[in-house]
């Protein structure tokens, strides 16, 4: 039992949530999540629009980021409507 | 007379347009002086196995090099993971090695996904590469990593020295790059910004001072704030399309998106021993049509990867149905990642049958999405909440499972009345225990369920996990008439 407890404590120590700001909302995701994971959690409707290509995602400086882009704690993402219709990978 | 006028007017008009063009060019660029050195650095990052546009990259870089100028090609990391056809090549990394050598890459800074092919494979890759690996925050202890240096000095015409150092990102939790920890055993990683600042000494005696990073754009900007001695940072990791490159604290910061959609170009003008002009832009490879035919032929050859048809396991019978396939997939997750429980959503099982001879291609057809395995600490009640949400999606069993069994009891309207959990031995699951649960990144981010632990990606995809499980000689004789998730009264999908 003591051993189990130690293992659990070690496990929790390793796990750190990531907090990503999407538009005006903070999304908590698992450590190591990519842009795609955050957007799925942010809004199912938005995620569908992203897949259809009617919306795209940008960083806090206005640069477009790919859906498989890697993230770090506190990153900021902005979702904007775009004209192109091709889906983004 | 009028004819003569016409003859004169044409050249004059052309001359006027030319002068106007030159005047316009001079607005943006310093007029060239004797002794100036113009340096062009092409760069790409986060290719992730997407090799198809390399024939265009070769054409663009080749054209510029044939012009006789100082032209370099930098790679800012993450060449692997993202295209199974390339990732599963044998020997691992071979297509990328041959292509980067053929393209004439001058420098590579490893990204976290370079390590995905395994440290020994990466060492072999580095040993056979015609370019150095640079990273100031990786040390190899026993000095067994070929080509790895903190920085290099390149030389351009006129004795211009270009100092370039590399750095790689590390995770705040474990201090390692975002790859499976086993893949970097034996290497040590230090905090990248501190390691970068120690490189400040390179400013002395070198006319051009650059960082080639795999940190992500936001951290590259922080680096620019803290190390203004740099002329430019060429980065990767966050898959950011920075076009044009931005100047932060006097430092040009560039990144070329991902997946070989863009080729970055940084132009530097060196005069009197320092960079007096710098700019960066992206070339959209979709708009470029010229291809290097030799590189194109290499790409065609690599895309016909014979290893994809390799049989990785032989089952005593065809494995059929979502229950059997889901059980196989979740068993692989649970056993390879040392978890207590694993779940797989049915939507992520894209085949109904695996024939006796299972190939690599079969696995990627069964599981094509590239989802990561995510580990989350969950109580029995958390597990129920996950099952509850999954069941509500279609009023049917949705999650296949390993490590436990479960029964969803419903009323006649298929409203959930209770969810019973039991261990493999059939006894009820203890309510006070915390379980290490494995799910795909899709389930982790798309399903609504309670969990205090945010979870962590294990830097291994569900498909790769299944491949290793099958290659490891898994007992496939158990995947017949198998069912671990039940519905009472039985639903449409219940077979046994």
Interface residues (C-beta under 8 A of the other chain):
Chain A: X4 X8 X11 X12 X14 X15 X16 X17 X18 X28 X29 X30 X31 X32 X33 X34 X35 X36 X37 X38 X40 X41 X44 X59 X60 X61 X63 X64 X65 X66 X68 X69 X70 X71 X72 X73 X75 X89
Chain B: X46 X48 X82 X112 X169 X171 X172 X173 X174 X178 X216 X217 X218 X219 X221 X237 X238 X239 X240 X241 X242 X243 X246 X255 X257 X258 X259 X372 X374 X375 X376 X377 X433 X434 X436 X441 X442 X444 X445 X446 X453 X454 X455 X456 X457 X458 X459
